[in-house]
Amino acid sequence: MYETVVVGADGSATAGEAVRQAIALVKLTGGKLHIVSAYKPQQLRSSAEGEFANSLDSGDMASSLLADLAGRARTAGVDAETHPESGDPADAICEVAVQVKADLIVIGNKGMTGVRRVLGSIPNSVAHNAPCSVLIAFTS
């Protein structure tokens, strides 16, 4: 059943819970996990001098997060591939799900309460546009 699972990650607690649940599911099925982190291209500059004066871009930060999460998955015995994607998070998650022919998307519940739930959140957008089943991982 869920052989190919896509999970969205942005470094938040809700995304961390989504990754944890996705790893557990894929470990049970012996499938493959695809971890997606979307970012808006921008330069992040430091006020420090010397070697830290050079800027990083937001893609570097997404890649670093993905490397950490993939390491966690591999430590748990799960085959994981990372996808740093520029652009809207919901679109990126759905696009990767289409590309890898995902059976399931796992996403955290960030933005699922209050005004953001009415105006639109990433989990809401994914749930309405996903090419497969969606599991929304709950964190309080």
Sequence and secondary structure as in RCSB ss.txt:
>XXXX:A:sequence
MYETVVVGADGSATAGEAVRQAIALVKLTGGKLHIVSAYKPQQLRSSAEGEFANSLDSGDMASSLLADLAGRART
AGVDAETHPESGDPADAICEVAVQVKADLIVIGNKGMTGVRRVLGSIPNSVAHNAPCSVLIAFTS
>XXXX:A:secstr
   EEEEE  SSHHHHHHHHHHHHHHHHHT EEEEEEEE   EE  S  GGGSS EEHHHHHHHHHHHHHHHHHH
TT EEEEEEEES HHHHHHHHHHHTT SEEEEE TT SHHHHHH  HHHHHHHH SSEEEEE   
